């Protein structure tokens, strides 16, 4: 149970990291 929650949290963190990185890159490219 805890292992599954940890894996889900890790995936969500990675997704947030990737989206924030791509959004930041596109934001820089827009300028």
DSSP file (Angstrom, degrees, kcal/mol; ACC not computed):
  #  RESIDUE AA STRUCTURE BP1 BP2  ACC     N-H-->O    O-->H-N    N-H-->O    O-->H-N    TCO  KAPPA ALPHA  PHI   PSI    X-CA   Y-CA   Z-CA
    1    1 A X     >        0   0    0      0, 0.0     4,-2.2     0, 0.0     5,-0.2   0.000 360.0 360.0 360.0 -55.0    0.0    0.0    0.0
    2    2 A X  H  >  +     0   0    0      1,-0.2     4,-2.5     2,-0.2     5,-0.2   0.876 360.0  54.9 -63.6 -35.5    2.7    2.5    1.0
    3    3 A X  H  > S+     0   0    0      2,-0.2     4,-2.3     1,-0.2    -1,-0.2   0.919 107.9  48.5 -63.3 -43.3    4.8    1.4   -1.9
    4    4 A X  H  > S+     0   0    0      1,-0.2     4,-2.5     2,-0.2    -2,-0.2   0.919 111.8  49.1 -63.1 -43.4    2.0    2.0   -4.4
    5    5 A X  H  X S+     0   0    0     -4,-2.2     4,-2.6     1,-0.2    -1,-0.2   0.903 110.9  50.7 -62.5 -40.9    1.4    5.5   -2.9
    6    6 A X  H  X S+     0   0    0     -4,-2.5     4,-2.2     2,-0.2    -1,-0.2   0.908 110.8  48.5 -64.2 -41.4    5.1    6.3   -3.1
    7    7 A X  H  X S+     0   0    0     -4,-2.3     4,-2.4     2,-0.2    -2,-0.2   0.917 112.1  48.8 -65.1 -43.0    5.3    5.2   -6.7
    8    8 A X  H  X S+     0   0    0     -4,-2.5     4,-2.7     1,-0.2    -2,-0.2   0.920 111.8  49.0 -63.0 -43.5    2.2    7.3   -7.6
    9    9 A X  H  X S+     0   0    0     -4,-2.6     4,-2.4     1,-0.2    -1,-0.2   0.892 110.9  50.7 -63.1 -39.2    3.7   10.3   -5.8
   10   10 A X  H  X S+     0   0    0     -4,-2.2     4,-2.5     2,-0.2    -2,-0.2   0.908 111.2  47.8 -64.9 -42.3    7.0    9.8   -7.7
   11   11 A X  H  X S+     0   0    0     -4,-2.4     4,-2.7     2,-0.2    -2,-0.2   0.925 112.7  48.4 -65.0 -44.2    5.3    9.6  -11.0
   12   12 A X  H  X S+     0   0    0     -4,-2.7     4,-2.5     1,-0.2    -2,-0.2   0.895 111.7  50.3 -62.8 -39.0    3.2   12.7  -10.3
   13   13 A X  H  X S+     0   0    0     -4,-2.4     4,-2.4     2,-0.2    -2,-0.2   0.915 111.5  47.8 -64.5 -43.0    6.3   14.6   -9.2
   14   14 A X  H  X S+     0   0    0     -4,-2.5     4,-2.7     2,-0.2    -2,-0.2   0.910 112.0  49.8 -64.7 -41.5    8.1   13.6  -12.4
   15   15 A X  H  X S+     0   0    0     -4,-2.7     4,-2.8     2,-0.2     5,-0.2   0.924 112.2  47.6 -63.0 -43.8    5.2   14.6  -14.5
   16   16 A X  H  X S+     0   0    0     -4,-2.5     4,-2.5     1,-0.2     5,-0.2   0.890 112.2  50.4 -63.3 -38.9    5.0   18.0  -12.7
   17   17 A X  H  X S+     0   0    0     -4,-2.4     4,-2.2     2,-0.2    -2,-0.2   0.927 113.0  45.3 -64.7 -45.0    8.8   18.4  -13.1
   18   18 A X  H  X S+     0   0    0     -4,-2.7     4,-2.8     2,-0.2     5,-0.2   0.923 115.0  47.0 -65.9 -44.8    8.6   17.7  -16.9
   19   19 A X  H  X S+     0   0    0     -4,-2.8     4,-2.8     1,-0.2     5,-0.2   0.912 113.5  47.7 -65.9 -41.4    5.6   19.9  -17.5
   20   20 A X  H  X S+     0   0    0     -4,-2.5     4,-2.3    -5,-0.2    -1,-0.2   0.887 113.6  49.0 -65.9 -37.4    7.1   22.8  -15.5
   21   21 A X  H  X S+     0   0    0     -4,-2.2     4,-2.4    -5,-0.2    -2,-0.2   0.934 114.5  43.7 -67.2 -45.8   10.4   22.4  -17.4
   22   22 A X  H  X S+     0   0    0     -4,-2.8     4,-2.8     2,-0.2     5,-0.2   0.899 115.3  49.0 -67.5 -39.6    8.7   22.3  -20.8
   23   23 A X  H  X S+     0   0    0     -4,-2.8     4,-2.3    -5,-0.2    -1,-0.2   0.904 112.5  48.6 -65.7 -39.9    6.4   25.2  -19.9
   24   24 A X  H  X S+     0   0    0     -4,-2.3     4,-2.1    -5,-0.2    -2,-0.2   0.897 112.4  48.5 -65.5 -39.8    9.4   27.2  -18.7
   25   25 A X  H  X S+     0   0    0     -4,-2.4     4,-2.5     2,-0.2    -2,-0.2   0.927 113.5  45.9 -66.7 -44.5   11.3   26.4  -21.9
   26   26 A X  H  X S+     0   0    0     -4,-2.8     4,-2.0     1,-0.2    -1,-0.2   0.862 110.7  54.6 -66.4 -34.0    8.4   27.4  -24.1
   27   27 A X  H  X S+     0   0    0     -4,-2.3     4,-1.0    -5,-0.2    -1,-0.2   0.897 110.6  45.4 -64.9 -39.5    8.0   30.5  -22.0
   28   28 A X  H  < S+     0   0    0     -4,-2.1     3,-0.4     1,-0.2    -2,-0.2   0.902 112.2  51.5 -68.7 -40.6   11.6   31.4  -22.6
   29   29 A X  H  < S+     0   0    0     -4,-2.5    -2,-0.2     1,-0.2    -1,-0.2   0.830 101.5  61.7 -67.1 -30.3   11.3   30.6  -26.3
   30   30 A X  H  <        0   0    0     -4,-2.0    -1,-0.2     1,-0.3    -2,-0.2   0.866 360.0 360.0 -63.5 -34.3    8.2   32.9  -26.5
   31   31 A X     <        0   0    0     -4,-1.0    -1,-0.3    -3,-0.4    -2,-0.2   0.481 360.0 360.0 -77.7 360.0   10.4   35.8  -25.5
